Amino acid sequence: MKYFSVGVREWRLAAMGIVLAGCSFDTTNLLLDDDGAATQPDADRFAPDADPIAIDAAVVPDAVPGTPDATPCSFDQDICDTGEPDGPLAINADTVFDTDTDPLCRTLAQVNGPDVCLVVLDGFTLNTGANFIAIGSRPLVIASVGDININSLIYVSSRIGGPTGAGANFEDCAVATSPQGDAGGSGGGAGGSFAGAGGDGGTGDDDTSSGNDDEGDGGTAGLAVSQPAVLRGGCPGGAGAVRNNNPLTAPGNGGGALFLVTPADINLNATSAIVANGAGGSGGDGGDHAGGGGAGSGGHIILEAANINLGGNISANGGGGGEGGTRFSGGNDLDGDDGADGALSSTAANGGAGSTFGGNGGDGSSQLNLGGENGNDSDAAGGGGGGGAGFIIFRGAVQGAGGATSPLFIQE
């Protein structure tokens, strides 16, 4: 891995497919002609033109991509090729930013990954009390020539019944196996996996006491993955099974994906936070003896700067699994409780646990435990598995001790 060092002009990011690296959109004409035309540089930029009024020939493309253009670049060439920055942006009120439709988005392709919404600015400030909520199918990249100042909440999390975080539910996500339906109690869905593995779903009708049939096996989670080479969101959990062919119990969505990059500083002040948590799994329907839904994993957050001043908190935690439902022959069926959404906390989101019959949902990941907990088995329906942790990546010198991350950040 490479570390940043202050004063170095070229800023290289790790190979991510988009490879966002150093470029300053410097428009001070350091390499422009003496007549001021933004064209091919003079052989000696300090020597006057033979004709100071005449405009030089058209710009000649680089012989090798990535070599300096007439206007110097302090990000990767792919970003600079999208054009000049859109100026400084200060956000003073709550804002919902859709990565599919916002006019500030520039589409930037990743190799073996989803296209991202790229926003290129001269500076970015999120003022106190102005929450910034990013939704949409594409991950969000904010590249700023100047400082990035965060004084409030940047939210790319997913929630039960709420919006899905920007770029969540990467297309290659999958649970290992789905749960089984059973007349005496169905299995819970597995939690989503990312940096940490999700928990397996709990088994329903584990005493095979109902219907003279087998137990309802819970779903099994996919494996945790190594740090991805692309910017991508977290994974959803698996759906809980039901006794009949009714709709399955909804799983939680994974957390979204956010990349903040600048050759200057990122300042997360005491009132700031960045969250990319997974959603909790839904509770199983009692009338269907349905297993709880698996929770979503945490998402993907990358910060790259000369200095990362960490005064606020950052989280990419998995959600809690949903509780299994319980069907009684005489009626008064009990629906399972939903699992909690991943929280801005070092502790795990709780699995659903509202009754003494259905299997409890597994807790989500925490600061020190990357994996989600398994859903509980039950002689009714099994609980959903908790969601695994996402990734938090820092590239640059980390300053300050006022903030914390969950899970613990990885420094490159």
DRENKERO-706284 format. One record per residue (C-alpha): x, y, z. Coordinates in steps of 0.02 Angstrom, whole numbers. Each point is the difference from the previous one (the first is absolute). Layout:
residues N
<site x="X" y="Y" z="Z"/>
...
***
This chain:
residues 412
<site x="0" y="0" z="0"/>
<site x="57" y="180" z="-27"/>
<site x="-13" y="136" z="131"/>
<site x="-27" y="183" z="-34"/>
<site x="136" y="123" z="42"/>
<site x="-35" y="185" z="14"/>
<site x="78" y="106" z="-137"/>
<site x="2" y="-134" z="-134"/>
<site x="-86" y="68" z="-156"/>
<site x="-52" y="-165" z="-75"/>
<site x="-135" y="-87" z="100"/>
<site x="-23" y="-182" z="-44"/>
<site x="-149" y="-102" z="54"/>
<site x="1" y="-189" z="13"/>
<site x="-49" y="-91" z="-158"/>
<site x="-190" y="3" z="11"/>
<site x="-51" y="-13" z="-180"/>
<site x="-44" y="186" z="5"/>
<site x="173" y="38" z="70"/>
<site x="-39" y="172" z="67"/>
<site x="170" y="81" z="26"/>
<site x="74" y="175" z="17"/>
<site x="-54" y="146" z="-116"/>
<site x="-23" y="182" z="48"/>
<site x="-115" y="92" z="-115"/>
<site x="123" y="145" z="4"/>
<site x="-56" y="136" z="-120"/>
<site x="140" y="125" z="37"/>
<site x="75" y="-23" z="-175"/>
<site x="162" y="-74" z="65"/>
<site x="21" y="-94" z="-163"/>
<site x="-101" y="113" z="-116"/>
<site x="72" y="107" z="-141"/>
<site x="54" y="177" z="34"/>
<site x="-146" y="62" z="-104"/>
<site x="-117" y="-85" z="124"/>
<site x="-75" y="-128" z="-119"/>
<site x="-33" y="-168" z="80"/>
<site x="89" y="-92" z="-137"/>
<site x="160" y="-96" z="-30"/>
<site x="137" y="66" z="117"/>
<site x="147" y="99" z="-66"/>
<site x="163" y="-95" z="-14"/>
<site x="60" y="123" z="131"/>
<site x="-152" y="62" z="94"/>
<site x="96" y="150" z="67"/>
<site x="54" y="60" z="-174"/>
<site x="-120" y="120" z="-90"/>
<site x="-89" y="-61" z="-156"/>
<site x="70" y="59" z="-165"/>
<site x="-169" y="79" z="-30"/>
<site x="-80" y="36" z="171"/>
<site x="-171" y="24" z="-79"/>
<site x="-9" y="-157" z="-106"/>
<site x="-81" y="-154" z="77"/>
<site x="101" y="-160" z="-5"/>
<site x="-55" y="-158" z="-88"/>
<site x="-132" y="-113" z="77"/>
<site x="39" y="-104" z="153"/>
<site x="96" y="-158" z="-42"/>
<site x="-56" y="-154" z="99"/>
<site x="123" y="-83" z="117"/>
<site x="112" y="-127" z="-83"/>
<site x="-23" y="-110" z="153"/>
<site x="-161" y="10" z="103"/>
<site x="35" y="69" z="172"/>
<site x="139" y="119" z="-51"/>
<site x="-29" y="185" z="40"/>
<site x="-120" y="100" z="-107"/>
<site x="8" y="186" z="-33"/>
<site x="-98" y="23" z="163"/>
<site x="81" y="-99" z="141"/>
<site x="-102" y="-134" z="86"/>
<site x="11" y="-59" z="180"/>
<site x="-123" y="-144" z="-10"/>
<site x="10" y="-149" z="-115"/>
<site x="-15" y="40" z="-184"/>
<site x="-169" y="-87" z="-9"/>
<site x="-73" y="132" z="117"/>
<site x="85" y="145" z="-87"/>
<site x="-67" y="-59" z="-167"/>
<site x="-177" y="29" z="64"/>
<site x="30" y="188" z="-2"/>
<site x="28" y="144" z="119"/>
<site x="-72" y="-6" z="177"/>
<site x="-174" y="66" z="32"/>
<site x="59" y="129" z="126"/>
<site x="-11" y="-8" z="189"/>
<site x="-156" y="-76" z="78"/>
<site x="-65" y="46" z="174"/>
<site x="-153" y="-93" z="63"/>
<site x="-103" y="95" z="130"/>
<site x="-161" y="-103" z="10"/>
<site x="-48" y="-183" z="0"/>
<site x="31" y="-70" z="-174"/>
<site x="-47" y="-163" z="-86"/>
<site x="124" y="-33" z="-140"/>
<site x="-50" y="-132" z="-130"/>
<site x="150" y="-75" z="-90"/>
<site x="-112" y="-50" z="-146"/>
<site x="-75" y="170" z="-37"/>
<site x="97" y="143" z="79"/>
<site x="71" y="119" z="-131"/>
<site x="167" y="13" z="92"/>
<site x="34" y="-185" z="-37"/>
<site x="128" y="-43" z="-133"/>
<site x="1" y="-183" z="-48"/>
<site x="166" y="-85" z="29"/>
<site x="22" y="-183" z="-44"/>
<site x="92" y="-126" z="108"/>
<site x="83" y="-158" z="-64"/>
<site x="-97" y="-149" z="69"/>
<site x="-109" y="113" z="105"/>
<site x="-152" y="112" z="-12"/>
<site x="4" y="171" z="-79"/>
<site x="16" y="137" z="130"/>
<site x="-74" y="173" z="17"/>
<site x="151" y="116" z="1"/>
<site x="-19" y="176" z="69"/>
<site x="151" y="113" z="-31"/>
<site x="10" y="161" z="102"/>
<site x="118" y="139" z="50"/>
<site x="-50" y="-29" z="182"/>
<site x="-135" y="-89" z="100"/>
<site x="-75" y="55" z="166"/>
<site x="-144" y="-81" z="93"/>
<site x="-56" y="124" z="131"/>
<site x="-66" y="-37" z="174"/>
<site x="-178" y="-67" z="1"/>
<site x="-4" y="-33" z="-187"/>
<site x="-10" y="-189" z="-25"/>
<site x="53" y="-70" z="-169"/>
<site x="-90" y="-161" z="-49"/>
<site x="63" y="-90" z="-155"/>
<site x="-115" y="-126" z="-86"/>
<site x="-5" y="-79" z="-172"/>
<site x="73" y="-152" z="-87"/>
<site x="175" y="72" z="-26"/>
<site x="138" y="24" z="129"/>
<site x="47" y="181" z="35"/>
<site x="173" y="77" z="-24"/>
<site x="31" y="181" z="53"/>
<site x="167" y="65" z="-64"/>
<site x="48" y="173" z="63"/>
<site x="149" y="108" z="-44"/>
<site x="-13" y="90" z="168"/>
<site x="-40" y="-61" z="176"/>
<site x="-150" y="-110" z="36"/>
<site x="-82" y="64" z="160"/>
<site x="-131" y="-109" z="84"/>
<site x="-99" y="78" z="143"/>
<site x="-156" y="-109" z="-4"/>
<site x="-58" y="-172" z="-61"/>
<site x="40" y="-83" z="-166"/>
<site x="-120" y="-146" z="-14"/>
<site x="18" y="-142" z="-126"/>
<site x="-83" y="-129" z="113"/>
<site x="-152" y="-108" z="-36"/>
<site x="-149" y="-16" z="118"/>
<site x="-152" y="-111" z="19"/>
<site x="-142" y="88" z="-88"/>
<site x="115" y="142" z="-51"/>
<site x="114" y="42" z="-145"/>
<site x="143" y="-110" z="-57"/>
<site x="174" y="75" z="13"/>
<site x="88" y="57" z="-158"/>
<site x="77" y="-148" z="-92"/>
<site x="-63" y="-130" z="124"/>
<site x="-32" y="-184" z="-43"/>
<site x="145" y="-35" z="-118"/>
<site x="-55" y="-115" z="-141"/>
<site x="123" y="-139" z="44"/>
<site x="-70" y="-18" z="177"/>
<site x="-78" y="-168" z="44"/>
<site x="-40" y="-106" z="151"/>
<site x="68" y="-178" z="-6"/>
<site x="-168" y="-88" z="23"/>
<site x="-181" y="51" z="22"/>
<site x="-105" y="-56" z="148"/>
<site x="-135" y="-133" z="-8"/>
<site x="-185" y="21" z="29"/>
<site x="-84" y="-117" z="122"/>
<site x="-178" y="-19" z="62"/>
<site x="62" y="-7" z="180"/>
<site x="118" y="149" z="-15"/>
<site x="109" y="65" z="-141"/>
<site x="184" y="45" z="-3"/>
<site x="70" y="176" z="16"/>
<site x="99" y="87" z="-137"/>
<site x="187" y="25" z="13"/>
<site x="80" y="169" z="31"/>
<site x="95" y="91" z="-138"/>
<site x="189" y="-19" z="-7"/>
<site x="135" y="125" z="-47"/>
<site x="156" y="36" z="106"/>
<site x="-78" y="-118" z="128"/>
<site x="-110" y="-151" z="-32"/>
<site x="-185" y="13" z="37"/>
<site x="-79" y="-115" z="127"/>
<site x="-92" y="-156" z="-56"/>
<site x="-189" y="-8" z="16"/>
<site x="-76" y="-98" z="143"/>
<site x="-88" y="-166" z="-25"/>
<site x="-190" y="-8" z="16"/>
<site x="-100" y="-144" z="74"/>
<site x="163" y="-62" z="72"/>
<site x="-89" y="-133" z="105"/>
<site x="-98" y="-60" z="-154"/>
<site x="-154" y="2" z="111"/>
<site x="-120" y="74" z="-127"/>
<site x="-66" y="-85" z="-155"/>
<site x="102" y="-160" z="13"/>
<site x="126" y="78" z="-117"/>
<site x="181" y="53" z="3"/>
<site x="65" y="160" z="76"/>
<site x="13" y="159" z="-103"/>
<site x="185" y="31" z="-27"/>
<site x="65" y="176" z="13"/>
<site x="94" y="84" z="-141"/>
<site x="190" y="5" z="2"/>
<site x="100" y="158" z="-28"/>
<site x="130" y="32" z="-133"/>
<site x="182" y="20" z="45"/>
<site x="81" y="164" z="47"/>
<site x="101" y="77" z="-142"/>
<site x="169" y="86" z="-6"/>
<site x="10" y="187" z="-26"/>
<site x="-78" y="33" z="-170"/>
<site x="96" y="82" z="-142"/>
<site x="-155" y="101" z="-48"/>
<site x="-117" y="116" z="93"/>
<site x="-157" y="-102" z="36"/>
<site x="-137" y="-13" z="129"/>
<site x="-37" y="-133" z="129"/>
<site x="-108" y="-155" z="-21"/>
<site x="-181" y="-32" z="45"/>
<site x="-50" y="-141" z="113"/>
<site x="-99" y="-153" z="-56"/>
<site x="-189" y="-8" z="9"/>
<site x="-83" y="-104" z="136"/>
<site x="-99" y="-153" z="-56"/>
<site x="-188" y="-24" z="21"/>
<site x="-110" y="-155" z="21"/>
<site x="-100" y="33" z="-160"/>
<site x="41" y="86" z="-163"/>
<site x="-34" y="171" z="70"/>
<site x="122" y="146" z="-14"/>
<site x="161" y="-35" z="91"/>
<site x="53" y="101" z="153"/>
<site x="94" y="153" z="-61"/>
<site x="187" y="9" z="36"/>
<site x="95" y="158" z="42"/>
<site x="94" y="94" z="-135"/>
<site x="187" y="25" z="8"/>
<site x="84" y="166" z="39"/>
<site x="50" y="118" z="-140"/>
<site x="169" y="56" z="-68"/>
<site x="88" y="169" z="18"/>
<site x="173" y="63" z="-51"/>
<site x="64" y="171" z="53"/>
<site x="165" y="52" z="-80"/>
<site x="103" y="160" z="1"/>
<site x="184" y="48" z="-12"/>
<site x="-37" y="118" z="146"/>
<site x="-80" y="-48" z="169"/>
<site x="-158" y="-89" z="54"/>
<site x="-64" y="77" z="162"/>
<site x="-129" y="-100" z="97"/>
<site x="-47" y="116" z="141"/>
<site x="-79" y="-44" z="168"/>
<site x="-178" y="16" z="-67"/>
<site x="34" y="-111" z="-151"/>
<site x="-31" y="-181" z="-44"/>
<site x="6" y="-112" z="-154"/>
<site x="-108" y="-156" z="0"/>
<site x="-20" y="-144" z="-124"/>
<site x="-93" y="-126" z="107"/>
<site x="-105" y="-149" z="-55"/>
<site x="-187" y="-13" z="35"/>
<site x="-78" y="-122" z="121"/>
<site x="-96" y="-152" z="-60"/>
<site x="-189" y="-3" z="14"/>
<site x="-91" y="-110" z="125"/>
<site x="-87" y="-156" z="-63"/>
<site x="-189" y="-5" z="-21"/>
<site x="-82" y="-104" z="136"/>
<site x="-141" y="-67" z="-108"/>
<site x="127" y="-69" z="-124"/>
<site x="117" y="-70" z="133"/>
<site x="129" y="104" z="-94"/>
<site x="184" y="12" z="39"/>
<site x="78" y="169" z="34"/>
<site x="88" y="95" z="-138"/>
<site x="189" y="12" z="0"/>
<site x="77" y="171" z="29"/>
<site x="104" y="100" z="-123"/>
<site x="187" y="21" z="17"/>
<site x="90" y="163" z="28"/>
<site x="56" y="99" z="-152"/>
<site x="163" y="74" z="-66"/>
<site x="79" y="166" z="52"/>
<site x="168" y="66" z="-65"/>
<site x="82" y="163" z="53"/>
<site x="157" y="60" z="-88"/>
<site x="89" y="164" z="38"/>
<site x="165" y="74" z="55"/>
<site x="-71" y="5" z="178"/>
<site x="-157" y="-82" z="67"/>
<site x="-50" y="97" z="155"/>
<site x="-111" y="-123" z="92"/>
<site x="-111" y="94" z="122"/>
<site x="-164" y="-89" z="-41"/>
<site x="-54" y="-182" z="-11"/>
<site x="-14" y="-117" z="-149"/>
<site x="-92" y="-166" z="-10"/>
<site x="-34" y="-139" z="-125"/>
<site x="-88" y="-124" z="113"/>
<site x="-117" y="-141" z="-47"/>
<site x="-181" y="-3" z="58"/>
<site x="-88" y="-123" z="115"/>
<site x="-97" y="-149" z="-66"/>
<site x="-189" y="-12" z="12"/>
<site x="-88" y="-112" z="126"/>
<site x="-95" y="-154" z="-60"/>
<site x="-190" y="-1" z="4"/>
<site x="-112" y="-119" z="98"/>
<site x="-164" y="-78" z="-57"/>
<site x="-120" y="-70" z="128"/>
<site x="-136" y="-124" z="-43"/>
<site x="-128" y="101" z="98"/>
<site x="47" y="167" z="-77"/>
<site x="85" y="149" z="83"/>
<site x="152" y="-25" z="-110"/>
<site x="156" y="100" z="45"/>
<site x="99" y="93" z="-131"/>
<site x="186" y="10" z="30"/>
<site x="82" y="167" z="40"/>
<site x="109" y="88" z="-126"/>
<site x="186" y="5" z="29"/>
<site x="79" y="169" z="36"/>
<site x="86" y="98" z="-138"/>
<site x="188" y="16" z="15"/>
<site x="42" y="146" z="114"/>
<site x="132" y="134" z="19"/>
<site x="75" y="-94" z="146"/>
<site x="139" y="-119" z="48"/>
<site x="-131" y="-125" z="60"/>
<site x="-103" y="-119" z="-104"/>
<site x="-175" y="30" z="-65"/>
<site x="-120" y="-116" z="92"/>
<site x="-92" y="-140" z="-86"/>
<site x="-189" y="-4" z="16"/>
<site x="-54" y="-80" z="165"/>
<site x="-179" y="46" z="43"/>
<site x="-74" y="-167" z="54"/>
<site x="50" y="-159" z="89"/>
<site x="-49" y="-114" z="-146"/>
<site x="79" y="48" z="-166"/>
<site x="188" y="-10" z="-17"/>
<site x="89" y="163" z="38"/>
<site x="91" y="87" z="-140"/>
<site x="190" y="5" z="7"/>
<site x="88" y="161" z="51"/>
<site x="96" y="96" z="-132"/>
<site x="186" y="37" z="-5"/>
<site x="88" y="113" z="125"/>
<site x="163" y="95" z="10"/>
<site x="101" y="-153" z="52"/>
<site x="-106" y="-138" z="-76"/>
<site x="-11" y="7" z="-189"/>
<site x="-123" y="-143" z="-14"/>
<site x="-187" y="-1" z="28"/>
<site x="-73" y="-120" z="127"/>
<site x="-103" y="-152" z="-50"/>
<site x="-188" y="6" z="17"/>
<site x="-70" y="-111" z="138"/>
<site x="-81" y="-168" z="-31"/>
<site x="-179" y="-24" z="59"/>
<site x="-141" y="-126" z="4"/>
<site x="-95" y="141" z="-85"/>
<site x="90" y="95" z="-141"/>
<site x="186" y="39" z="0"/>
<site x="76" y="172" z="17"/>
<site x="94" y="91" z="-138"/>
<site x="189" y="19" z="6"/>
<site x="85" y="163" z="44"/>
<site x="92" y="100" z="-133"/>
<site x="190" y="1" z="-14"/>
<site x="109" y="156" z="7"/>
<site x="47" y="107" z="-148"/>
<site x="166" y="86" z="-40"/>
<site x="69" y="167" z="62"/>
<site x="162" y="48" z="-90"/>
<site x="114" y="148" z="39"/>
<site x="136" y="60" z="-119"/>
<site x="99" y="141" z="76"/>
<site x="66" y="59" z="168"/>
<site x="-133" y="-21" z="135"/>
<site x="-5" y="142" z="126"/>
<site x="-103" y="26" z="158"/>
<site x="-73" y="-116" z="129"/>
<site x="-178" y="64" z="17"/>
<site x="-82" y="-122" z="-119"/>
<site x="-16" y="-188" z="-19"/>
<site x="-45" y="-124" z="-135"/>
<site x="-99" y="-163" z="3"/>
<site x="69" y="-112" z="-65"/>
<site x="177" y="57" z="32"/>
<site x="70" y="88" z="-153"/>
<site x="133" y="-73" z="-115"/>
<site x="145" y="119" z="-35"/>
<site x="90" y="-8" z="-166"/>
***
